[in-house]
Amino acid sequence: MLKIPSTIYDKMIKHCQSELPNEACGILGGKENIITEIYCMENIEKSPESFLMNPKEQIRVIKELRDKELDMKAIYHSHPFSPARPSKKDIDMAFYDKVYYLIISFSSENPEIKVFSIVNKKAEEIAFEIVTRDS
């Protein structure tokens, strides 16, 4: 089960809200299934229907995670107007088998978040938990 600290969860939601009506995106780093780092990335597509991370920014983050001896654990992005499930493009662009994909939907009153493992073009929903520091 993926564990996301409440402070990182809150930053992720605020980042996604700040980019509305466009999709937001970012990278979550950590060890095993515990997230310890968040990197809010630039969506260079500036689109309400898709995202593409700035490649230079993405390389910098991957190097920083490596220097910290952490792994890229997840990629998150928002769906401003559609449910929290991967689109065909999301599945086609899921290049990392060992990385989770988080989707935050703003299509209803409260943000909805779902986590997926996407391997060989197949998406499977994964359980996650929002934890406090004491958990």
FIFIBA-958348 format. One record per residue (C-alpha): residue number from 0; residue in three letters; chain; z, x, y. Coordinates in steps of 0.02 Angstrom, whole numbers, plus 32768, in hexadecimal, padded with zeros to 4 digits. Example, Ala and Ser with C-alpha at 12.3 -4.5 7.8 and 13.67 -1.06 7.14 Angstrom:
BEGIN
rec resi->0 | resn->ALA | chain->A | c3->8186 | c1->8267 | c2->7F1F
rec resi->1 | resn->SER | chain->A | c3->8165 | c1->82AC | c2->7FCB
***
This chain:
BEGIN
rec resi->0 | resn->MET | chain->A | c3->8000 | c1->8000 | c2->8000
rec resi->1 | resn->LEU | chain->A | c3->7FD2 | c1->8042 | c2->80AC
rec resi->2 | resn->LYS | chain->A | c3->8067 | c1->8051 | c2->8122
rec resi->3 | resn->ILE | chain->A | c3->8048 | c1->8046 | c2->81DD
rec resi->4 | resn->PRO | chain->A | c3->80D8 | c1->8067 | c2->8256
rec resi->5 | resn->SER | chain->A | c3->80F1 | c1->7FD9 | c2->82D1
rec resi->6 | resn->THR | chain->A | c3->80D8 | c1->8050 | c2->8365
rec resi->7 | resn->ILE | chain->A | c3->802C | c1->8083 | c2->8324
rec resi->8 | resn->TYR | chain->A | c3->8001 | c1->7FCF | c2->82FA
rec resi->9 | resn->ASP | chain->A | c3->802D | c1->7F9B | c2->83AD
rec resi->10 | resn->LYS | chain->A | c3->7FC2 | c1->8027 | c2->83F7
rec resi->11 | resn->MET | chain->A | c3->7F30 | c1->7FF5 | c2->8389
rec resi->12 | resn->ILE | chain->A | c3->7F3B | c1->7F3E | c2->83BE
rec resi->13 | resn->LYS | chain->A | c3->7F49 | c1->7F6E | c2->8477
rec resi->14 | resn->HIS | chain->A | c3->7EB4 | c1->7FE3 | c2->8469
rec resi->15 | resn->CYS | chain->A | c3->7E4A | c1->7F5A | c2->8419
rec resi->16 | resn->GLN | chain->A | c3->7E80 | c1->7EDA | c2->849B
rec resi->17 | resn->SER | chain->A | c3->7E56 | c1->7F53 | c2->8528
rec resi->18 | resn->GLU | chain->A | c3->7DA2 | c1->7F62 | c2->84EB
rec resi->19 | resn->LEU | chain->A | c3->7D80 | c1->7EA6 | c2->84DF
rec resi->20 | resn->PRO | chain->A | c3->7CFF | c1->7E5B | c2->84DF
rec resi->21 | resn->ASN | chain->A | c3->7CBA | c1->7EF7 | c2->8487
rec resi->22 | resn->GLU | chain->A | c3->7CF1 | c1->7F3E | c2->83E1
rec resi->23 | resn->ALA | chain->A | c3->7D6F | c1->7FCB | c2->83E6
rec resi->24 | resn->CYS | chain->A | c3->7D80 | c1->8053 | c2->8363
rec resi->25 | resn->GLY | chain->A | c3->7DF4 | c1->80DF | c2->8330
rec resi->26 | resn->ILE | chain->A | c3->7E37 | c1->8151 | c2->82AA
rec resi->27 | resn->LEU | chain->A | c3->7EE1 | c1->814D | c2->8254
rec resi->28 | resn->GLY | chain->A | c3->7F26 | c1->81EB | c2->8207
rec resi->29 | resn->GLY | chain->A | c3->7FB6 | c1->820F | c2->8192
rec resi->30 | resn->LYS | chain->A | c3->7FEB | c1->8247 | c2->80E6
rec resi->31 | resn->GLU | chain->A | c3->7FE5 | c1->81E4 | c2->8045
rec resi->32 | resn->ASN | chain->A | c3->7FE5 | c1->812E | c2->807D
rec resi->33 | resn->ILE | chain->A | c3->8050 | c1->8143 | c2->8119
rec resi->34 | resn->ILE | chain->A | c3->7FFC | c1->8142 | c2->81C3
rec resi->35 | resn->THR | chain->A | c3->8046 | c1->81BD | c2->8241
rec resi->36 | resn->GLU | chain->A | c3->7FBC | c1->81D4 | c2->82C3
rec resi->37 | resn->ILE | chain->A | c3->7F46 | c1->8164 | c2->8326
rec resi->38 | resn->TYR | chain->A | c3->7EAB | c1->819B | c2->8382
rec resi->39 | resn->CYS | chain->A | c3->7E5A | c1->8119 | c2->83F1
rec resi->40 | resn->MET | chain->A | c3->7DA1 | c1->8141 | c2->83F1
rec resi->41 | resn->GLU | chain->A | c3->7D10 | c1->8116 | c2->8464
rec resi->42 | resn->ASN | chain->A | c3->7C97 | c1->8092 | c2->8424
rec resi->43 | resn->ILE | chain->A | c3->7BF6 | c1->80DD | c2->8468
rec resi->44 | resn->GLU | chain->A | c3->7B96 | c1->803E | c2->843C
rec resi->45 | resn->LYS | chain->A | c3->7BFE | c1->7FD7 | c2->84B8
rec resi->46 | resn->SER | chain->A | c3->7BD7 | c1->7F3D | c2->8450
rec resi->47 | resn->PRO | chain->A | c3->7C35 | c1->7E9E | c2->841F
rec resi->48 | resn->GLU | chain->A | c3->7BE1 | c1->7EA4 | c2->8374
rec resi->49 | resn->SER | chain->A | c3->7BE6 | c1->7F59 | c2->833B
rec resi->50 | resn->PHE | chain->A | c3->7C33 | c1->8003 | c2->8358
rec resi->51 | resn->LEU | chain->A | c3->7C04 | c1->80B9 | c2->834C
rec resi->52 | resn->MET | chain->A | c3->7C82 | c1->8142 | c2->836E
rec resi->53 | resn->ASN | chain->A | c3->7C56 | c1->81CF | c2->83E3
rec resi->54 | resn->PRO | chain->A | c3->7C25 | c1->8258 | c2->8365
rec resi->55 | resn->LYS | chain->A | c3->7C71 | c1->82E8 | c2->83CB
rec resi->56 | resn->GLU | chain->A | c3->7D14 | c1->8289 | c2->83DB
rec resi->57 | resn->GLN | chain->A | c3->7D13 | c1->8262 | c2->8321
rec resi->58 | resn->ILE | chain->A | c3->7CFB | c1->8319 | c2->82F1
rec resi->59 | resn->ARG | chain->A | c3->7D87 | c1->834D | c2->8368
rec resi->60 | resn->VAL | chain->A | c3->7DFE | c1->82CF | c2->8318
rec resi->61 | resn->ILE | chain->A | c3->7DD2 | c1->8304 | c2->8266
rec resi->62 | resn->LYS | chain->A | c3->7DF3 | c1->83BB | c2->8295
rec resi->63 | resn->GLU | chain->A | c3->7E98 | c1->838D | c2->82E8
rec resi->64 | resn->LEU | chain->A | c3->7ED0 | c1->832D | c2->824E
rec resi->65 | resn->ARG | chain->A | c3->7EA2 | c1->83C2 | c2->81E0
rec resi->66 | resn->ASP | chain->A | c3->7F04 | c1->8437 | c2->8253
rec resi->67 | resn->LYS | chain->A | c3->7F9B | c1->83C3 | c2->8242
rec resi->68 | resn->GLU | chain->A | c3->7F82 | c1->83C1 | c2->8185
rec resi->69 | resn->LEU | chain->A | c3->7F65 | c1->8305 | c2->818A
rec resi->70 | resn->ASP | chain->A | c3->7EDB | c1->829A | c2->8141
rec resi->71 | resn->MET | chain->A | c3->7E6B | c1->821A | c2->8192
rec resi->72 | resn->LYS | chain->A | c3->7EB7 | c1->8181 | c2->813E
rec resi->73 | resn->ALA | chain->A | c3->7E5E | c1->80F2 | c2->8196
rec resi->74 | resn->ILE | chain->A | c3->7DD9 | c1->80BF | c2->8212
rec resi->75 | resn->TYR | chain->A | c3->7E01 | c1->8025 | c2->8278
rec resi->76 | resn->HIS | chain->A | c3->7D93 | c1->7FB6 | c2->82E1
rec resi->77 | resn->SER | chain->A | c3->7D9C | c1->7F0B | c2->832E
rec resi->78 | resn->HIS | chain->A | c3->7D38 | c1->7E6C | c2->8319
rec resi->79 | resn->PRO | chain->A | c3->7D44 | c1->7E13 | c2->83C1
rec resi->80 | resn->PHE | chain->A | c3->7CF4 | c1->7D70 | c2->8386
rec resi->81 | resn->SER | chain->A | c3->7CEB | c1->7D76 | c2->82C8
rec resi->82 | resn->PRO | chain->A | c3->7D69 | c1->7D76 | c2->8238
rec resi->83 | resn->ALA | chain->A | c3->7DC2 | c1->7E11 | c2->81F6
rec resi->84 | resn->ARG | chain->A | c3->7D47 | c1->7E35 | c2->816B
rec resi->85 | resn->PRO | chain->A | c3->7CC4 | c1->7EBE | c2->815F
rec resi->86 | resn->SER | chain->A | c3->7C16 | c1->7E94 | c2->819C
rec resi->87 | resn->LYS | chain->A | c3->7B7D | c1->7ED3 | c2->813E
rec resi->88 | resn->LYS | chain->A | c3->7B70 | c1->7F60 | c2->81BE
rec resi->89 | resn->ASP | chain->A | c3->7C29 | c1->7F8B | c2->81A8
rec resi->90 | resn->ILE | chain->A | c3->7C0C | c1->7F9C | c2->80ED
rec resi->91 | resn->ASP | chain->A | c3->7B6B | c1->7FFF | c2->8103
rec resi->92 | resn->MET | chain->A | c3->7BC1 | c1->8077 | c2->817C
rec resi->93 | resn->ALA | chain->A | c3->7C5C | c1->8092 | c2->810D
rec resi->94 | resn->PHE | chain->A | c3->7C37 | c1->8148 | c2->80E2
rec resi->95 | resn->TYR | chain->A | c3->7CE6 | c1->817F | c2->80AF
rec resi->96 | resn->ASP | chain->A | c3->7D1E | c1->8142 | c2->8002
rec resi->97 | resn->LYS | chain->A | c3->7DD1 | c1->8180 | c2->8017
rec resi->98 | resn->VAL | chain->A | c3->7DEB | c1->8131 | c2->80C2
rec resi->99 | resn->TYR | chain->A | c3->7E28 | c1->8080 | c2->80E2
rec resi->100 | resn->TYR | chain->A | c3->7DCE | c1->800F | c2->815E
rec resi->101 | resn->LEU | chain->A | c3->7E39 | c1->7FA1 | c2->81CF
rec resi->102 | resn->ILE | chain->A | c3->7DED | c1->7F0E | c2->822A
rec resi->103 | resn->ILE | chain->A | c3->7E49 | c1->7EB7 | c2->82B7
rec resi->104 | resn->SER | chain->A | c3->7E04 | c1->7E0B | c2->82E0
rec resi->105 | resn->PHE | chain->A | c3->7E1C | c1->7DB3 | c2->8386
rec resi->106 | resn->SER | chain->A | c3->7DBD | c1->7D16 | c2->8350
rec resi->107 | resn->SER | chain->A | c3->7E5D | c1->7CAE | c2->8354
rec resi->108 | resn->GLU | chain->A | c3->7EF5 | c1->7CA4 | c2->83C6
rec resi->109 | resn->ASN | chain->A | c3->7F53 | c1->7D35 | c2->8373
rec resi->110 | resn->PRO | chain->A | c3->7F04 | c1->7DD7 | c2->8337
rec resi->111 | resn->GLU | chain->A | c3->7EE7 | c1->7DDB | c2->827B
rec resi->112 | resn->ILE | chain->A | c3->7EE0 | c1->7E82 | c2->8220
rec resi->113 | resn->LYS | chain->A | c3->7E9D | c1->7EA5 | c2->8172
rec resi->114 | resn->VAL | chain->A | c3->7E89 | c1->7F48 | c2->8115
rec resi->115 | resn->PHE | chain->A | c3->7DFB | c1->7F70 | c2->809D
rec resi->116 | resn->SER | chain->A | c3->7DC7 | c1->7FF6 | c2->8024
rec resi->117 | resn->ILE | chain->A | c3->7D09 | c1->8002 | c2->8029
rec resi->118 | resn->VAL | chain->A | c3->7CBB | c1->8065 | c2->7F9A
rec resi->119 | resn->ASN | chain->A | c3->7C07 | c1->805B | c2->7F5D
rec resi->120 | resn->LYS | chain->A | c3->7BE2 | c1->7FCE | c2->7FD8
rec resi->121 | resn->LYS | chain->A | c3->7C70 | c1->7F63 | c2->7F91
rec resi->122 | resn->ALA | chain->A | c3->7D01 | c1->7F2D | c2->8000
rec resi->123 | resn->GLU | chain->A | c3->7DAB | c1->7F09 | c2->7FB5
rec resi->124 | resn->GLU | chain->A | c3->7E3C | c1->7ECB | c2->801E
rec resi->125 | resn->ILE | chain->A | c3->7ED5 | c1->7F3D | c2->8016
rec resi->126 | resn->ALA | chain->A | c3->7F8B | c1->7F13 | c2->8037
rec resi->127 | resn->PHE | chain->A | c3->7FDE | c1->7F62 | c2->80CE
rec resi->128 | resn->GLU | chain->A | c3->8087 | c1->7F5E | c2->8120
rec resi->129 | resn->ILE | chain->A | c3->80C0 | c1->7F72 | c2->81D4
rec resi->130 | resn->VAL | chain->A | c3->815C | c1->7FDC | c2->81D0
rec resi->131 | resn->THR | chain->A | c3->81E1 | c1->8012 | c2->824B
rec resi->132 | resn->ARG | chain->A | c3->821E | c1->80C6 | c2->8250
rec resi->133 | resn->ASP | chain->A | c3->82B2 | c1->8099 | c2->81E2
rec resi->134 | resn->SER | chain->A | c3->8246 | c1->804E | c2->8157
***
